């Protein structure tokens, strides 16, 4: 790790899991650990590139931490790393990726690597990644009739389809690994 290594803030109320994630990432990244929402808000600053954020924590929840991060204008990528299966509320949340535990070493490395690489892409592409992740999460955990009955989902789906028309233009901006990752999410969505 060098002083120019990307900074990752791991926010997880299970101390052992937080320390494990930090250990896995510490060789490649500057890692900070917070075990409460309050501590996360104390430790975040403009040098943080990626936040791995648990959703359910006592006190200030991950949802509230995420909202504060966005309201304060921190320019970092946030992945919800949680045991909470996604519901329609994820469509309105400002995260960049949503993954359901358990995760293993390679999962964490791939997640962080992808989020760091996204920092190099323009805002529209980042929003496309986030939309793909949200839709894929819902589609893997909701029944088709539930999706069809949700106006929020239908609006998000239509917006995503309009944005996905730009994919060919954006392909040149992406690494092969990130391109494959986003199309993995696209493949999980019935277009």
N, C-alpha and C positions, 0 to 999 in steps of 0.2 A: 504494500500500500504506500502510495506517495501522497504528498500534501495536495496534489491535484486529483486525488481519487474522489469519485462521486460520494456524497454523504447520504447514508440511509438511516432513517429514524424508524426503529422497530417499536411499535406500541402494542403491547400484549400484557394482559393482566396475569397470565400464568407465567410466573417468573422463570421457571425452568424452560418453557418453550421460548420465551423472549431471549434468554441467554443462548439457547441452542441456535436460533436463527442468527443471532449476532456472531456466534462462533463460526457458523457456516459462511458468513459473508465477510468476516473481518480480514481475510487475506487479500481481498480485492477492493473493498470499500472502507470508507471511514464510517463506522457504525456507532450510533447512539441508541440507548435503550430507555424506554419509559414503560412503567408498569401500571400507570393510571392516566386518565385523560388530562388531569391537572398537570402531571409531570410532562406529558407530551407537549402541552401548550407552553410550558416553561422552556422546553428544549428545542422547539422549532424556531428556526430563523431563516434568513435568506440563503444560507449556505446549504440547506437541506435540499437534496435533489429528488429523493424518493421517500415516501412514508408507507410502511406496511402497517395497516391499522386494523386492529380487532374491533368488531362492532359492539359487542356486549361487554361492557366494563362497568364496575360499580362507580358511582359518582358521575363524572362527565363521561357520557357514552362515546363510542367511536363516531356515531352519526353527528354528535355535537362537535367533536374535535374536527371532523371533516368540514362541517359548516363554518367553523371559526377559521380554519386554514384558508378556505375560499374567500370568506368575508374580509380577512386581513390581507388578501392579495398575494399570498406566498405562491411563487411560481415553481411548484414541485408537482411531481406525479404522485398520486395516492392510489394504493391498492387496498381494498377491503379484503383482509385475510381473516376469515370468520367461519364459525360453525353454523351461522344463520343462513338457511337457504333463502335465495332471493324472492322477494315479493314485488308487486308492482311499484312500491315506493322507490325502488332502485332507479326507476326511469327519471326521477327528479333529482337524484343525488349527484354531486360533483366529483365522483371518483373516476379514475382512469381504467381500473380493472377490478374485477370482483371474483375472488376465488374462495372456494369452500374447503375447509380443512377436512382431512389431514393433508399436509404437504410434506414433501421430502426434500432433501438437500438439492437435488437437481431442479425440482419444481421452483424452489425459492430462487436459485441462481438464474433460471430462465426468466422468471417473473421480473426480478430486479434488472437484469440485463436488458430485457425488452423495454421496461419503463425508462431506463437511462437513455436508450437509443431513441425513444420517442421524443426526448427533449430536443433532439436535432431536427425534428420534423415541424412543419408549420402547424399552427393552431387548428386549422381545419382537419388535418390528418389526425391529430390527437383526438379531436372530437369524434372522428369516424371510428377510431380504435375504441373509444369509450362506448359509443353507441353499439358497436358490434358486440362488445363484451356484455353489455346490459341485456341486449336482445337474446344473445346466446344463453345467458344465465337463466332468463325467464323461460325460454323455450325448452330448456333441458329440465325444468322443474314444474312447469305448468301444463295442464291439459289444453289441447287445441281449442276446445270450446271456451275455456276461461280466457284465452288470449283473444279469441274472436269477440268476446263480450266486453273487452276493456277498451274504452275510447282512448285512454292514455297510451296503451300499447299500440293501437292502430295509428295514432299520430306519430309516435316514435318510429314505428315501422316505415311509414310513408317518408318521413324525413331521412331515415337511414337509406332507403332505396334511392332517393334523389342524390344523396351524397355519394353513394356507392358508384354512381355513373362516372365519378371522377377517378376511379381506381387506376385506370390505365395511365392517366396523366401522372399520378403519384407514384407509380411503380418505380420509376427511375430514381426517386428520392429515397427509396427504402433499401435496407440491407436485405439480402435473400432470406435470412432467418426471420426478420420481422415481417417481411412480405408473406412468408409461409404461415407465420403465426396469425396474422390478421385473416388470411384466407381460411385458416382452420376455423376461426370464429365464424366467418361468412358461411363456410360449409355446414356449420351447425345450425344455421338459420335457413329455413325453407324460403328460398327466393322464387 
